[in-house]
């Protein structure tokens, strides 16, 4: 479903990604790992339209998406979360998810003013989708709570819920386990697997090896902007280049 071909991204004299290629199958949970500064988030930004590649291509179901605006990429079926919490803190949990549906709501000023059948059908479908997503992320009991009042682990679940509200085919998760306990990580693994089972493929950046090795079916490893590993969790754990990148040559 996703094909990244020979992607390079330069910031002046700094090469953030160099000739990187990889692919993702539909229904797959794919992980991208690597030390800090290895180019992981830059790659996410190019896939989702926040950065334009210097060279190379990103295709989604055979359609070129590299260079498109973020809102257009979302409309194609690719949603994402960010490293830092990106919620509307003064709104309720339910309202945050509703606002996340902006690309999927077919309405305009006239329909909102007249409030005819089309408006009410759209509103009802939106509410049903919000309920589905909150149930999937186990946040239904928090629906009416102010987003700023819930725990940080729940805020991370809310970020995922907001992305899922757009009904994506692929969701990109940027360090979803940051700041969570081992128990919360185990819960997160089950939740991401539920997302995949609901028909959404998952691409995840993560530093937490417990989560990556127990969640991802396929792993890509970056170091200094280049791909140095590509395989199953078992293959990655035995890869000498990966071991050196994380632990040093002497180990």
C-alpha positions in Angstrom: 0.0 0.0 0.0 2.9 2.4 0.8 6.0 2.6 -1.4 8.9 4.8 -0.5 11.4 5.0 -3.3 14.9 6.5 -3.1 13.9 9.3 -0.8 16.5 11.9 0.0 16.0 15.0 2.1 18.6 17.8 2.5 18.5 20.8 4.7 21.3 22.9 3.2 24.4 20.8 3.8 22.7 18.5 6.2 21.4 15.2 4.8 18.5 14.0 7.0 17.6 11.0 4.8 19.7 9.5 2.1 18.4 7.3 -0.7 15.9 5.5 1.6 13.5 2.9 0.1 11.0 0.6 1.8 7.4 -0.6 1.4 4.5 -1.5 3.6 1.8 -4.1 2.9 -1.9 -3.5 3.6 -2.8 -4.8 7.1 0.8 -4.7 8.3 2.2 -3.1 11.5 5.5 -1.7 10.4 8.0 -0.1 12.8 10.8 2.4 12.1 13.5 2.6 14.8 16.9 4.2 15.1 18.9 6.5 17.4 17.9 10.1 17.9 18.6 12.2 14.8 18.6 9.2 12.4 15.9 10.7 10.2 12.7 8.9 11.4 10.5 11.9 12.0 11.8 13.6 8.8 10.6 10.5 6.9 7.1 10.7 8.6 6.9 14.4 7.6 7.6 13.6 4.0 5.0 10.8 3.9 2.4 13.1 5.4 3.1 16.2 3.4 4.8 18.4 6.0 8.1 18.2 4.1 8.8 17.8 0.4 11.5 15.3 -0.5 14.6 16.7 -2.2 14.4 13.7 -4.5 12.6 10.4 -4.6 8.9 9.4 -4.4 6.2 8.3 -2.0 3.3 6.4 -3.4 0.1 5.3 -1.7 -1.8 2.6 -3.5 0.2 3.5 -6.6 -0.6 7.2 -6.4 2.1 9.8 -5.9 1.6 11.6 -2.6 5.1 13.2 -2.0 4.9 17.0 -2.3 1.1 17.1 -1.6 -0.2 19.4 1.2 -0.9 17.7 4.5 -4.7 18.2 4.2 -4.6 16.5 0.8 -2.6 13.6 2.1 -5.2 13.1 4.9 -7.9 13.1 2.3 -6.1 10.2 0.5 -6.4 8.1 3.7 -3.1 8.7 5.6 -3.5 10.1 9.2 -0.8 10.7 11.8 0.0 11.6 15.4 2.9 13.7 16.7 5.6 13.3 19.2 4.2 16.0 21.5 0.6 16.0 22.6 -1.6 17.8 20.0 -5.1 18.1 21.5 -7.4 21.0 22.1 -7.1 21.1 25.9 -10.2 23.3 26.7 -12.6 21.1 24.7 -14.0 17.7 25.8 -12.6 14.4 24.7 -15.6 13.9 22.5 -15.3 17.3 20.9 -11.6 16.8 20.2 -12.5 13.6 18.2 -15.3 15.4 16.4 -13.0 18.2 15.3 -10.6 15.5 14.0 -13.2 14.6 11.4 -13.0 17.8 9.4 -11.8 16.1 6.3 -14.7 13.6 6.3 -17.6 15.9 6.9 -19.5 16.8 3.7 -21.1 20.2 4.6 -21.0 23.9 3.9 -22.3 27.2 5.2 -25.6 26.8 3.5 -26.3 23.4 4.9 -25.4 24.5 8.4 -27.7 27.5 8.1 -30.7 25.6 6.7 -30.1 22.4 8.7 -32.0 20.2 6.3 -31.9 16.4 5.9 -28.4 16.4 4.5 -27.1 18.3 7.5 -28.8 16.0 10.0 -27.6 12.8 8.2 -24.1 14.1 8.2 -24.3 15.1 11.9 -25.7 11.7 12.8 -23.0 9.8 10.9 -20.3 12.0 12.5 -21.6 11.3 16.0 -21.7 7.5 15.3 -18.1 7.6 14.1 -17.0 9.5 17.2 -18.7 6.8 19.4 -17.0 4.1 17.4 -13.5 5.6 17.8 -13.9 6.4 21.5 -15.1 2.8 22.1 -12.1 1.4 20.1 -9.7 3.5 22.2 -11.5 2.7 25.5 -12.2 6.4 26.1 -16.0 6.3 26.1 -16.1 6.9 29.8 -14.1 10.0 29.4 -16.2 11.5 26.5 -17.5 14.5 28.4 -14.3 15.2 30.3 -12.1 18.2 29.5 -9.1 16.9 27.5 -6.7 18.8 29.7 -8.0 16.9 32.8 -7.2 13.4 31.7 -3.9 11.5 32.3 -1.0 11.9 29.9 -1.4 8.2 28.7 -5.1 8.9 28.0 -4.1 12.1 26.1 -1.9 9.9 23.9 -4.8 7.6 23.3 -6.9 10.6 22.5 -4.4 11.8 19.8 -4.7 8.4 18.2 -8.5 8.6 18.4 -8.5 12.0 16.7 -6.4 10.6 13.8 -8.7 7.6 13.5 -11.8 9.8 13.3 -10.7 10.7 9.8 -11.3 7.0 8.8 -7.7 6.5 7.4 -6.4 3.4 5.6 -3.0 4.0 7.2 -2.1 5.7 10.5 1.4 6.9 11.4 2.1 6.9 15.1 5.1 9.0 16.3 6.4 7.6 19.6 3.0 6.6 21.0 4.6 5.0 24.1 6.6 8.0 25.3 6.2 8.6 29.0 4.2 5.4 29.6 4.7 2.6 32.1 5.3 -1.0 31.2 1.7 -1.8 32.0 0.5 1.0 29.8 2.7 -0.2 27.0 1.3 -3.7 27.1 -2.2 -2.1 26.9 -1.1 0.1 24.0 0.2 -3.0 22.1 -3.2 -4.6 22.4 -4.9 -1.4 21.3 -2.8 -0.9 18.2 -3.4 -4.5 17.3 -7.2 -3.8 17.6 -6.7 -0.8 15.3 -5.1 -3.1 12.7 -7.8 -5.7 13.1 -10.3 -2.9 12.4 -8.8 -2.5 9.0 -6.2 0.3 9.5 -2.6 -0.4 8.7 0.0 1.0 11.2 3.4 2.6 10.7 5.0 3.4 14.0 8.2 5.3 15.1 9.2 4.2 18.6 12.3 4.1 20.9 10.7 1.6 23.3 12.1 -1.8 22.2 9.6 -3.7 24.4 6.7 -2.2 22.4 8.5 -2.5 19.0 9.6 -6.1 19.3 6.2 -7.3 20.7 4.1 -5.2 18.3 5.7 -4.9 14.8 5.7 -7.6 12.2 8.3 -5.8 10.2 11.0 -3.3 11.2 13.1 -0.7 9.4 16.2 0.7 11.1 17.7 4.1 10.3 21.1 5.5 11.3 22.5 8.8 10.2 19.7 9.2 7.7 20.3 5.8 6.0 18.5 2.5 6.2 20.7 -0.1 7.8 18.2 -2.8 8.6 15.0 -4.2 7.2 13.4 -7.4 8.4 11.4 -9.2 11.1 12.0 -8.5 14.8 14.1 -11.6 15.1 16.3 -10.6 12.1 16.7 -7.1 13.4 17.9 -8.3 16.8 20.6 -10.4 15.1 21.7 -7.7 12.6 25.3 -6.6 13.4 24.8 -3.1 11.9 21.8 -2.5 14.1 23.6 -3.8 17.2 26.6 -1.5 16.5 24.3 1.5 15.9 22.6 1.0 19.3 25.4 -0.5 21.5 28.7 0.3 19.8 31.3 -1.6 17.9 33.0 -3.3 20.9 29.7 -4.9 21.9 
